[in-house]
Amino acid sequence: MPRDLDNPYGMEFRGRRDRGLKFIKPYRNIGELNPVEQLKLSRHPFEVAQAIIDTYSKQGVDSINKVPGELERFKWVGMYPQRQGGDAFMMRIKVPGGVMTAAQVREIGVAADAFAEGPDDSAVFGNRYADLTTRQDIQLHWIRIADVPRIWQRFWDVGLTTVQACGDSARNVCSCPVSGIDEKEVVAALPVAEAISAFFTGNREYANLPRKFKVAVTGCTEDCARVEINDIGLWPSERPDGSVGFNVLIGGGLSDGERMASDIDVFIRADQAVELCRGVAQLFGELGNRENRGLARMRYLAQELGPEGFRAALDERTKFALEPAGRELTTAFRGDHVGVHPQKQPGLLYVGCSVPVGRMHGIELIELARLAETYGDGGVRIGTDQNFIVSGVPEERLDDLLSEPLMQTYSPFPGPFERGVVACTGSEFCRFAVVETKERAVKWARTLDAQLSWGDGGGSERDDAGVIRMHFSGCSASCAQPQIADIGFRGDIAHIGEHIEEAVDIGLGGSLGPDAAFIDWVEGAMPVDRVPDALLRVVTRYREERRPGEQFHLWARRTSADQLRSTLVGVPESVTS
């Protein structure tokens, strides 16, 4: 294959290699770029793509270490080394807006089945699987470096890419997964998300930002894209003249320094979204902290400048004048799209299916592609909840679709805990996680569904009644987004006598939307074997005390932290006179 740095296996890199964003204010204290910044300047991260094709896939993993910092650059083509080290990589596939064709789903399933086989079977999940993520990506594990070029080629043939699925650049652009088909959408979000993704993906000039850069766009009134925890969030608004577009939120995020995004008083039309995001990326690239990676996320810059200062700095960098915000149209927070729902197209339905913790076998993805082509419009959509949606199902074909075996495994009508359970990859693959997550989270959810009988529809109702969302992150990086869950878990360790055990911090009461708030961490370092009983106690108490229609997060917020902690731990509450 001829060497082509602009088109290695069709990845379409563009822009000058010697041109990037200026560093206007990279320092805060010591006056020196951090090591990652230095290695990005010494060799553009995109150069790693051709090196994988030409060298590493042929010479093996030992050849990677001959180039300083090269494993860091792997992130720009969607790859991380797994915790196991050696010839074991995670590969992340970008799915802008979560929307895929059946051909793309099938190809990912083939890749999982053919190339993602680990040395041992999971007791819960077996082997050769893929993970749906909270950013509408799909991840494969146990990828060998020799197989990467052929996987890339197969992906390219169906319009998939792994470029910038990781790294200090624009990540996958999230959107409402039912954009274009949802009855409640007021402005089309998917074309906007796809345009933003197309601008940044492969663009050398905007590929070196201080840290990861996350964008979410929703055009519905229920914030199912979770814009409030993104670096840039666009959600629908209306101007006094009745025109609709987006209000702009800036600087949201989780991890150790969680922050709800700030409203910076800006309204944009859909055709201004790409330029708005480009201007924010320029601002972040020029003024962001490149000295301390722990403080390099855009939320810290947004906090430093304040909404008015950020708006003023952005106004200097966009090609159109910033107009004041319109009237926000968001009325609720929607956690998922599980169930059977009418589309705005008459006679058609979309079917949202629950995938506990997002893990599916490759062969199941191949079967899902068949179902999408047989019963739907050939489209499959991934939500930010780690579930999938089959779209364009004629009403008269619904029963046939629901009778398929895959629909029994990933039901549109799950129990409330299986429906609401989310987990990161945990210590099974991640070098930062301190506990195993996915197997435990599935077991906990299934145990609770088995022990608790629900008389309000099992959480399958359109209004989320009864659903309790449990999000489990193996470390403080918050990849499973525990801070916005009803019940959030964060990996920890507990010292029990002379032993160290896997444990979790437990928080309660998170949500987004009109009553957005992060969870309160009410119990620290609970050994994992005590968690199922703790969950049973706290959910039982919720069911006894909840007011009519009261969701779990609202009950948790009106219950004192001491009461919640006592219930979790299983000790009597202290009584004061």
ABEGO torsion letter per residue (X at the ends): XBBBAABBGGAGBBEBAABBBBBABABAAAGBBBAAAAAAAABBAAAAAAAAAAAAAAAEAAAAAABBGAAAAAAAAGBBBBAAEEBBBBBBBBBBGGBBBAAAAAAAAAAAAAAABBABBBAAAEBGBBBBBAAGBBBBBGBBAAAAAAAAAAAAAAGBBABGABEBBBBBBBBBAABGABAABABBAAAAAAAAAAAABGBAAAABBABBBBBBBBABAAGAAGAAABABBBBBBBBAAGBBBBBBBBGBEBEABBBBBBBAGBBBBAAAAAAAAAAAAAAAAAABBAABAAAABAAAAAAAAEAAAAAAAAAAABABBBBBBBBBABABBBABABEBBBBABBGBBBBBBBBBGGBBBAAAAAAAAAAAAAABAGBBBBBAAGBBBBBGBBAAAAAAAAABAAAAABBABBBAAAAABBBBAEAAABAABABBAAAAAAAAAAAAAAABBBAAGGGABAAGBGBBBBBBBABAAGAAGAAABABBBBBBBBBBEABBBBBBBBBBGBBBEAABBBBBBABBGBBAAAAAAAAAAAAAAAAAABBBGBBAAAAAAABBAAAAAAAAAGBBBBBBX
